[in-house]
Amino acid sequence: MQVIYIKEDKYQYDIHSLFKAFYPDEDVRVIVGEKGFNAEKEKDVSPEDEISFIDVDKSKNDLKKDIYLTLSEKTGKILPWGDLTGIRPTRIAMNLVDEGKSDEEIFRYMKDTYLVSDEKINLSIDIARREKQVLKDIDYQNGYSLYIGIPFCPTTCFYCSFTSYPIGAFKGIVDDYISCLKKEIDYVAKDFAGKTLDTVYIGGGTPTTLEPDQIRELIGYLRERVDLSHVKEFTVESGRPDSITREKLKAMKEMGVTRISVNPQTMSDATLRVIGRQHTVAQLIDSFNMAREEDFDNINMDIILGLPGEDASDVQHTIDEIKKLGPDDLTVHSLAIKRGSRLFEAIRERELRGEMKTTMLESMNNTGEMMEIARKGALDLGLEPYYLYRQKNISGNFENTGYARPGKAGIYNILINEEVQSIVALGAGTVTKRVYGEGGRIERCDNVKDVKLYMDNIEEMIDRKRKLFA
């Protein structure tokens, strides 16, 4: 374990994040106060643990740079994102673009201030300028985007921490859940009348756990009550191939959906079984081809690098198979170990309950080689990087990157990550964010995660949003 003592309660998140980036397989604990004076936090500290004393009496940037250089020299590691600990590195580049800075000036600032690698600086600048172009017609001040959450899944994936409930056990309440969504839609129709709705995103969970008639009912009601005439993108995250049918695709197409996701995560049947996904690679291919047959011309696919037991050859296989299908958008995720996921619990036990020969941490490892395989595969498909974000405990200290064909970039993905427009979120476990002016402060309002509690308290959920936007 890495134990860090600081005298003042300052910069704990940044200190913890930097140490964790250099020591991903170790517990990291930051303790405020002198050594020996915090019995509760020190009770399980052993002589084998490494102790560090950090002076926080300096600026955050100077502190982070000092920590980075010390740990880099000590471990021999160079982190691709330097000492950056935030989740949106492209926001730094975008702010500098807004200030009229040249690419050279942005490069020098990110290098000198955050010690970011040349490759990641160039990627940030490239994406920032592409994002500005994609968002040029978005109405920040009088516009908003809409997220509708469907918290049901065929099964819960091993790595997932999102709100999801097994559709088999909750099938009997789905119609009642849709009725609650209608009440929230009524709120939007009334309180956002006269405002511009730019994008709609139905996510989850797995929205395609809904039956075709339920899809028509929900989207049809939205179309009746809310002005969609300015919507530039209507996405339904159809991610799980085992939930996709031709009838559901027809229903989505009929109701005006313009963009969908058909997500493999990996093209290995063995890994799919390990991470708790019930579909096969063959089902994924059939679902993708069926979506093309139903005239969907903007299909996203997600993959995850660093899944249990996979190495560079597995990633290459996944990319080779995806290239045969030719998606319009490819999102490359680095596995993030999220609290609340079964993966997190398995890591605490150190093993995958006998399903794998190695420990969990030894079997999960995203590398620069894997990232390069995915990047090159995306470029071979004619896809360009258009958005990027990072997460806590992300494998290899890398990032998640979206690649898309020109004109097919996911607008909502950029808006949710750059936080430049208010997003009204409906459904259990969703988060509404109000942005006060471009680049302004942000306030949020969470709907409760428990689906039955959400349904029992729907009026309270609506009232909280109403107060947020008052």
C-alpha positions in Angstrom: 0.0 0.0 0.0 1.1 3.6 -0.7 0.4 5.8 2.3 0.7 9.6 1.8 0.6 12.1 4.6 -0.3 15.8 4.0 -0.5 18.4 6.7 -3.5 20.3 5.2 -6.8 19.1 3.7 -5.8 20.2 0.1 -5.6 18.5 -3.3 -6.4 15.0 -1.9 -8.1 13.9 -5.2 -5.2 15.0 -7.4 -2.6 13.4 -5.1 -4.5 10.2 -4.9 -5.1 10.1 -8.6 -1.4 10.6 -9.5 -0.2 8.0 -7.1 -2.8 5.5 -8.3 -1.7 6.2 -11.9 1.8 5.1 -11.0 0.8 2.3 -8.7 -2.5 0.9 -10.3 -2.2 -2.4 -8.5 -1.8 -1.0 -5.0 -4.1 0.5 -2.5 -3.4 4.3 -2.2 -4.3 6.1 1.0 -4.0 9.9 1.6 -4.0 10.8 5.3 -4.4 14.4 6.6 -2.2 15.1 9.6 1.0 14.0 11.2 2.1 10.4 11.1 0.9 8.5 14.2 -2.0 10.8 15.0 -4.8 9.2 13.0 -5.4 5.9 14.6 -8.5 5.0 12.5 -6.8 5.4 9.1 -3.4 4.0 10.3 -4.6 0.9 12.1 -3.9 -1.4 9.1 -0.7 0.3 7.9 2.2 -2.1 8.0 6.0 -1.7 8.0 6.0 -3.1 4.4 3.9 -0.1 3.2 5.6 2.7 1.5 5.2 6.1 3.3 5.4 9.5 1.5 5.2 13.0 3.0 3.8 15.6 0.6 4.1 19.4 1.1 0.9 20.9 -0.1 2.0 24.5 0.6 2.3 25.4 -3.1 0.1 25.8 -6.2 -1.8 22.7 -7.4 0.0 22.7 -10.8 3.4 22.9 -9.1 2.5 20.3 -6.6 1.3 17.8 -9.3 4.4 18.4 -11.5 6.7 17.7 -8.5 4.8 14.5 -7.6 4.8 13.4 -11.2 8.5 14.0 -11.8 9.4 12.2 -8.5 7.2 9.2 -9.1 8.3 9.0 -12.8 12.0 8.9 -11.8 11.3 6.4 -9.0 9.2 4.0 -11.1 10.6 4.5 -14.5 7.1 5.1 -15.9 6.1 7.9 -18.2 2.3 8.6 -18.2 0.8 9.5 -21.6 -1.3 12.2 -20.0 1.4 13.6 -17.8 0.1 14.9 -14.5 -3.4 15.6 -15.7 -6.0 14.2 -13.3 -9.2 15.5 -14.9 -11.6 13.6 -17.1 -11.7 16.1 -20.0 -8.2 17.0 -21.3 -9.7 18.2 -24.6 -11.4 21.0 -22.6 -8.1 22.5 -22.0 -7.3 22.6 -25.7 -10.8 23.8 -26.5 -10.5 26.8 -24.1 -7.2 27.8 -25.7 -8.8 27.4 -29.2 -11.5 29.8 -28.0 -8.9 32.3 -26.9 -7.4 32.2 -30.4 -4.2 30.4 -29.5 -2.3 28.6 -32.3 -1.6 24.9 -32.3 2.0 25.6 -31.4 0.9 27.8 -28.4 -1.5 25.1 -27.2 1.1 22.4 -27.6 3.7 24.3 -25.5 1.2 25.1 -22.8 0.1 21.5 -22.3 3.7 20.3 -22.4 5.0 22.8 -20.0 2.1 22.9 -17.6 1.0 19.2 -17.5 3.9 17.2 -19.0 1.5 15.6 -21.5 3.1 13.4 -24.2 3.4 14.8 -27.7 1.0 12.2 -29.1 -1.8 13.1 -26.6 -1.3 16.8 -27.0 -1.7 16.5 -30.8 -4.8 14.2 -30.3 -6.3 16.8 -27.9 -5.8 19.7 -30.3 -7.1 17.6 -33.3 -10.3 16.7 -31.3 -10.8 20.1 -29.9 -10.8 21.7 -33.4 -13.1 19.0 -34.7 -15.5 19.4 -31.8 -15.7 23.1 -32.5 -16.7 22.4 -36.1 -19.3 19.8 -35.1 -20.9 22.1 -32.5 -20.9 25.2 -34.6 -24.6 25.1 -35.2 -25.6 24.1 -31.6 -27.8 26.6 -29.7 -26.0 26.8 -26.4 -28.0 29.6 -24.8 -31.5 28.7 -25.8 -31.0 25.1 -26.6 -30.9 21.8 -24.7 -30.5 18.1 -25.2 -32.7 15.3 -23.9 -31.6 12.0 -22.4 -34.1 9.2 -21.7 -32.9 6.3 -19.6 -34.2 2.8 -19.9 -32.7 1.0 -16.9 -33.3 -2.6 -18.1 -30.8 -5.1 -19.5 -30.9 -8.8 -20.6 -28.1 -9.3 -18.0 -25.7 -7.0 -16.2 -22.2 -7.0 -17.6 -19.4 -7.7 -15.2 -17.7 -4.3 -15.6 -20.9 -2.2 -15.5 -21.9 0.2 -12.8 -24.8 1.9 -14.6 -28.4 1.6 -13.4 -29.7 -1.6 -14.8 -32.3 -4.2 -13.8 -32.7 -7.7 -15.4 -35.6 -7.4 -17.9 -36.8 -10.9 -17.1 -37.6 -9.9 -13.5 -38.9 -6.4 -14.2 -40.9 -7.1 -17.5 -44.2 -6.6 -15.7 -43.5 -3.0 -14.7 -42.1 -1.7 -18.0 -45.4 -0.2 -19.1 -45.8 1.6 -15.8 -42.2 2.9 -16.1 -43.0 4.2 -19.6 -46.1 6.0 -18.1 -43.7 7.7 -15.7 -41.4 8.8 -18.5 -44.5 10.3 -20.2 -45.1 12.4 -17.2 -41.5 13.7 -17.4 -42.0 14.3 -21.1 -45.0 16.4 -20.3 -42.9 18.5 -18.0 -40.3 19.0 -20.8 -43.1 19.9 -23.3 -44.4 22.6 -20.9 -41.3 24.0 -19.3 -39.1 23.9 -22.4 -41.6 25.2 -25.0 -39.9 27.7 -27.2 -36.4 26.3 -26.6 -34.4 24.4 -29.2 -34.0 20.7 -28.7 -30.7 19.8 -30.5 -30.2 16.1 -29.7 -32.1 13.2 -28.2 -30.3 10.2 -26.7 -32.2 7.1 -25.4 -29.7 5.1 -23.3 -29.6 2.7 -20.5 -29.4 0.0 -19.5 -30.5 -1.4 -22.9 -33.3 0.5 -24.6 -33.9 -2.4 -27.0 -35.2 -4.5 -24.1 -38.4 -2.6 -24.9 -40.8 -4.4 -27.2 -41.5 -2.8 -30.7 -44.9 -1.4 -29.5 -43.3 0.0 -26.4 -40.6 1.7 -28.6 -43.4 3.2 -30.8 -45.4 4.3 -27.7 -42.5 6.1 -26.0 -41.0 7.8 -29.0 -44.4 8.5 -30.5 -45.4 10.3 -27.3 -42.2 12.3 -27.3 -42.9 13.3 -30.9 -46.5 14.4 -30.1 -45.6 16.4 -27.1 -42.1 17.9 -27.8 -40.9 19.9 -30.9 -38.3 17.8 -32.6 -38.1 19.9 -35.7 -34.6 21.2 -34.9 -33.2 17.8 -33.7 -29.9 17.2 -35.4 -29.4 13.6 -34.0 -31.7 11.0 -32.5 -29.8 8.1 -31.0 -31.0 4.9 -29.4 -28.3 2.8 -27.7 -29.2 -0.6 -29.0 -26.0 -2.0 -27.6 -26.8 -5.6 -26.8 -27.2 -7.8 -29.9 -29.3 -10.3 -27.8 -32.0 -7.6 -27.5 -32.2 -6.5 -31.1 -34.8 -7.8 -33.5 -35.8 -6.7 -37.0 -39.2 -5.6 -35.6 -37.5 -3.3 -33.1 -35.2 -1.9 -35.8 -38.2 -1.2 -38.0 -40.0 0.5 -35.1 -37.0 2.8 -34.4 -36.6 3.7 -38.1 -40.4 4.4 -38.3 -40.2 6.7 -35.3 -37.3 8.8 -36.8 -34.2 7.4 -35.0 -31.1 8.4 -36.9 -28.3 6.8 -35.0 -27.9 3.5 -33.1 -25.3 1.5 -31.3 -24.6 -2.2 -31.9 -21.9 -2.9 -29.4 -19.6 -6.0 -29.4 -17.1 -4.8 -26.7 -14.9 -7.7 -28.0 -15.2 -10.1 -30.9 -14.2 -13.0 -28.7 -16.9 -15.4 -27.6 -14.7 -16.6 -24.7 -14.3 -13.0 -23.3 -18.0 -12.3 -23.9 -18.8 -15.2 -21.5 -16.4 -14.0 -18.9 -17.8 -10.5 -18.8 -21.4 -11.7 -18.5 -22.7 -10.9 -22.0 -25.2 -13.5 -23.2 -24.8 -12.9 -27.0 -22.2 -14.4 -29.4 -20.1 -12.7 -32.0 -22.3 -14.3 -34.7 -25.4 -12.6 -33.2 -23.5 -9.3 -33.2 -22.7 -9.7 -36.9 -26.3 -10.7 -37.7 -27.7 -7.7 -35.7 -25.3 -5.2 -37.5 -26.2 -6.5 -40.9 -29.9 -6.5 -40.1 -29.6 -2.8 -39.1 -27.9 -2.0 -42.4 -30.7 -3.8 -44.2 -33.2 -1.6 -42.3 -31.4 1.5 -43.8 -29.5 2.7 -40.7 -26.6 4.6 -42.0 -25.1 5.8 -38.8 -24.2 2.9 -36.6 -21.8 3.1 -33.7 -19.8 0.2 -32.2 -18.1 0.2 -28.8 -15.1 -1.9 -27.9 -13.3 -2.2 -24.6 -9.5 -2.6 -24.3 -8.1 -4.3 -21.3 -10.8 -6.9 -20.8 -9.9 -9.9 -18.6 -7.5 -12.2 -20.3 -7.2 -10.2 -23.5 -3.9 -9.1 -25.1 -2.8 -7.3 -28.2 -3.6 -10.2 -30.5 -7.2 -10.3 -29.2 -7.6 -6.6 -29.8 -6.2 -7.0 -33.4 -8.7 -9.8 -34.0 -11.5 -7.6 -32.8 -10.4 -4.7 -35.0 -10.0 -7.0 -38.0 -13.6 -8.4 -37.6 -15.0 -4.9 -37.1 -13.3 -3.7 -40.3 -15.3 -6.3 -42.2 -18.5 -4.7 -41.0 -17.6 -1.0 -41.5 -19.3 0.9 -38.7 -19.8 4.7 -39.1 -18.6 5.4 -35.5 -16.2 3.4 -33.3 -15.8 4.2 -29.6 -12.7 2.8 -28.1 -12.9 2.4 -24.3 -10.1 1.7 -21.9 -11.5 -0.6 -19.2 -12.4 1.4 -16.0 -12.8 -0.5 -12.8 -15.9 1.2 -11.4 -17.2 1.0 -7.8 -20.6 -0.7 -7.8 -19.6 -3.2 -10.6 -19.2 -6.9 -10.1 -15.7 -6.4 -11.6 -14.7 -4.2 -8.7 -15.9 -6.8 -6.2 -14.0 -9.5 -8.0 -10.8 -7.5 -7.9 -11.2 -7.1 -4.2 -11.2 -10.8 -4.0 -8.2 -10.8 -6.5 -9.6 -13.7 -8.5 -12.4 -14.4 -11.0 -13.8 -17.2 -8.8 -11.8 -19.9 -10.6 -13.0 -18.9 -14.1 -9.5 -17.8 -15.1 -6.0 -19.1 -14.1 -4.5 -15.7 -13.4 -5.5 -13.1 -10.9 -7.9 -10.4 -12.1 -5.4 -7.6 -12.1 -2.8 -9.7 -13.9 -5.4 -10.6 -16.6 -6.5 -7.0 -17.3 -4.0 -4.7 -18.9 -4.6 -2.1 -21.6 -1.3 -1.1 -23.3 -0.1 1.5 -25.8 0.2 -1.3 -28.3 -3.5 -2.0 -27.9 -4.4 1.6 -28.2 -2.4 1.9 -31.4 -4.0 -1.2 -32.9 -7.5 0.4 -32.3 -6.4 3.8 -33.5 -4.9 2.4 -36.7 -8.0 0.3 -37.3 -10.3 3.3 -36.9 -8.2 5.3 -39.4 -8.2 2.4 -41.9 -12.0 2.6 -41.7 -11.9 6.3 -42.6 -12.9 7.3 -39.1 -11.5 10.5 -37.4 -11.2 11.1 -33.6 -13.9 13.5 -32.5 -14.3 13.2 -28.7 -12.3 12.0 -25.8 -12.7 11.6 -22.1 -11.0 9.8 -19.2 -12.3 8.0 -16.1 -11.0 7.2 -12.7 -9.1 3.9 -12.4 -8.9 3.6 -16.1 -6.7 0.8 -17.4 -3.2 1.9 -18.5 -4.0 5.6 -17.6 -5.2 6.0 -21.1 -8.6 7.4 -22.4 -11.8 6.7 -24.2 -11.9 8.0 -27.8 -14.7 8.2 -30.3 -13.9 7.9 -34.0 -16.4 8.7 -36.8 -16.8 9.2 -40.5 -17.0 12.8 -41.5 -20.6 14.0 -40.9 -21.4 11.0 -38.5 -19.8 12.3 -35.3 -22.1 11.7 -32.2 -23.1 15.2 -31.3 -24.6 14.2 -28.0 -21.3 12.5 -27.0 -19.5 15.8 -27.4 -22.1 17.8 -25.5 -22.3 15.4 -22.5 -18.5 15.4 -22.2 -17.7 19.0 -22.8 -20.6 20.2 -20.7 -21.4 23.2 -22.9 -25.2 22.7 -23.1 -27.9 21.8 -20.6 -29.1 18.2 -20.7 -32.4 17.3 -19.3 -32.4 13.6 -18.2 -35.5 11.5 -17.7 -35.8 8.1 -16.0 -34.4 6.2 -13.1 -30.7 6.9 -12.3 -30.3 9.7 -14.7 -28.6 13.0 -14.1 -29.8 16.4 -15.4 -27.2 19.1 -15.8 -28.0 22.8 -16.2 -25.2 24.8 -17.8 -25.3 28.5 -17.1 -24.0 30.0 -20.3 -21.3 28.6 -22.5 -18.4 27.5 -20.3 -20.4 28.6 -17.2 -21.1 26.9 -13.9 -23.0 23.7 -13.8 -25.7 22.5 -11.4 -27.0 18.9 -11.4 -30.1 17.1 -10.3 -30.2 13.3 -9.9 -33.1 11.0 -10.3 -33.1 8.2 -7.8 -31.6 4.9 -9.1 -34.1 2.5 -7.7 -36.7 2.0 -10.5 -39.6 1.4 -8.1 -38.6 4.3 -5.9 -38.4 6.5 -9.0 -41.9 5.5 -10.1 -43.3 6.0 -6.6 -41.8 9.5 -6.4 -42.1 10.7 -10.0 -43.7 14.0 -9.1 -40.8 14.8 -6.8 -38.3 14.0 -9.5 -40.1 16.4 -11.9 -40.4 19.1 -9.2 -36.6 19.0 -8.5 -35.9 19.5 -12.2 -38.4 22.3 -12.4 -36.7 24.1 -9.5 -33.3 23.6 -11.1 -34.4 25.4 -14.3 -36.5 28.0 -12.6 
